[in-house]
Amino acid sequence: MTIKGKIDTEVNRLLFEGLTKENEKGKIVAGLAQRWEISQDYKKITFYLRDNLKYSNGIPITSEDFLRTISKWKNSKSFYEDKYLIIKAVNDKILEVELKDKINMEKWEDVSKFYLKEFAKPVNAPKNKEISDKDKYFVYNMDSKKILSTGPYILKEYGNERAILTKNPNYWNKNNIRTESMRLW
């Protein structure tokens, strides 16, 4: 991986939080979803979003934003097609994901764990309708004026193999983010 690739990976992790996230030890923990339930047969995951979630510009984040993101990538050639998932926004704060196929895994339990890890990836963070309708492939260029962050930081500047980030004032856990700004080279 190039220096630019390492910076991009770290910047994405700091800008875009999904339903789940990985902690320092690599364990999947709650992200924008405060909790989730997995059915006894491991074929359904129900996510419960945190209260008062907002993008970096103050627009509320809803389960429909996740539905829009997940349904885009599941229908693309880069991920799974309809035969693998059924996704439903029950209301603004509840998202249900029904697993339909074991994707070459022996146990349904492993499939549900796989998806919990997938939902932690920055590419699966929610995308606002206004932006996603303009960018049907959800390819964000690193233009700080266009990015709506869901993570702890906002992109202030990007280029020449460096990034400058500042604390996201609308991040759900902003009171526990101690670093106001950072530069990544």
N, C-alpha and C positions, 0 to 999 in steps of 0.2 A: 504494500500500500504506500502511496506517495505521501509526502507531507500534507499536500492539499487534501488527499483522501482522508487522512487522520483528522484534519481540522473539520472537514465537512461532516464526518461521523459524529464528532463531539458537539459541533454546533447544532446539528439536527437533534441530538439527544437533549440538549439544553433548551431548545426552542419548542419542541413538539412532544407533548406527553399524551399517551393514549389511555385506554381504559385501565390498563395495568402498566407496570414498569418494573424494571429490575433494580434491586437494591445493590449496595456495594459488594455483597457476597454472591450476586447472581441469582438470588431468589426472587420469584415473581411476587410482587406486593401490589396493593391498591394504588391506582393512579387517579385518573379523573373519575373512575368508578370507586365509590367508597367501599363497596363490597360486591361480591358475586356469589351466586348459588349454583351448584352443579347438581343436576338431577341424580337420583339413585342409580339410574342406568348409564350415567355419564354422557347422555346424548343431547342434553340441553344445558346451556349456560345462560343465566339471567344476571345482567349487570344492573346495578343501582347507582346512578350518577350522584355525585356530591351536590349539595345545595349551592346555589349561587355561582355556578361555573360560568366563566366568561373568557372570551378571546382577549388578546392583549388590547384591543380597541374598545372593550366594554360590552360587545355584543354577547348575549347569552349563548351558551353551548347547550344543545339539546341532544336527545338520543337520535333524532332525525339526522343530525350532522354526522354521527357515527354510521348510521344506516347508509347515508349517501356515500361516505368514504368506502365502507366495506363492500357495498354492492358494486361500486366501480371496480375495485381491484379483484373482486371475485369473478367478475365477468371479463376481465382482461386476460390476455395470454400469459401474464406474469404471475398469476395465482390460480385459484380454483374456480371452476365453473359451477353453475347452478346445482349440479348433482351432489355437491358437497355440503352446501349450507342453505338454511332458510333463516333469514334475518328479519326481525320485526321490531319496530319502535312501538312499544305498548302504549307509552305516553311520553311526555317530555323528559322523564327521568329514568325510564326503564327500557332496556334493550334486551331482547331475547335472541339467542343464537342457537338454532337447532342443527345438530350435526347429523348428516345423512349417510356418510361414508367413512370407513376407517382409514382411508388414505394410506393403505399398505401397512397399517399398524395392527398388531394382534389384539390389543385391548382398547375398549372405548375410553377407559381412564387415561391412556396415553394420548389419545386424540384430543381430549379436552385440555390436557396439560399443554399440548402443542399449540392449541389456539390461544390459551392464556399468554403464552410466550409471544405468539404472533401479534397479539393486540398490544404488546409493549413496544413494538417497533415504531419509530417516529413516522414512518410512511403510513401507518394506520391510525394516526392521531386524527381527530375530527377536522373536517374542512368546512368552512363557512359556505353557505349556498352561493352568496354573491361571488366569491372567488372561484369556487368549484365549477360553477356554470360557465365561467370564462375559460377555465383550464380543464378540459374534459379528461386529461390524463393525470391530473393532480401533480404535475411537474412544477414545483416551485422554483423559479430562478431565485437567486440570492439577492433580490432587490428589497432592501429593508423597508421601503415604503409600501410594498405589496404583501408582505408576510404577516399573517395573523397568528401569533404565537399562542400555544396552549400550555407551554412549559414555564419554568421559572425565569426565563430570560427572554428579552427582545433583541433582535438584531439591529444594531445601530449602524454598523459599517462592515462591509465585506469586500475583500479583494487583495491582490498581491500576496496571496498565501497567508492572510491574517483575517481575523474577525474581531469586532468589538461588540460586546454584549452588555446590556444593562438589565437590571432587575425588572421583571414584569409586575407592575402594580396591581394587575387583575388576576394574578395566579392564586389559586385556591389556598396554597400553603406559603404565601409570601412572607408571613411573620417568622418562618423558620429558615428563610434564605438570608444568610448573613453577608454575602458578598454583593455589593451594590453594582459593580461592573467588573468586567474581565476582558483581557485581550488574549487571543489565542493565535499562535504563530504556527 
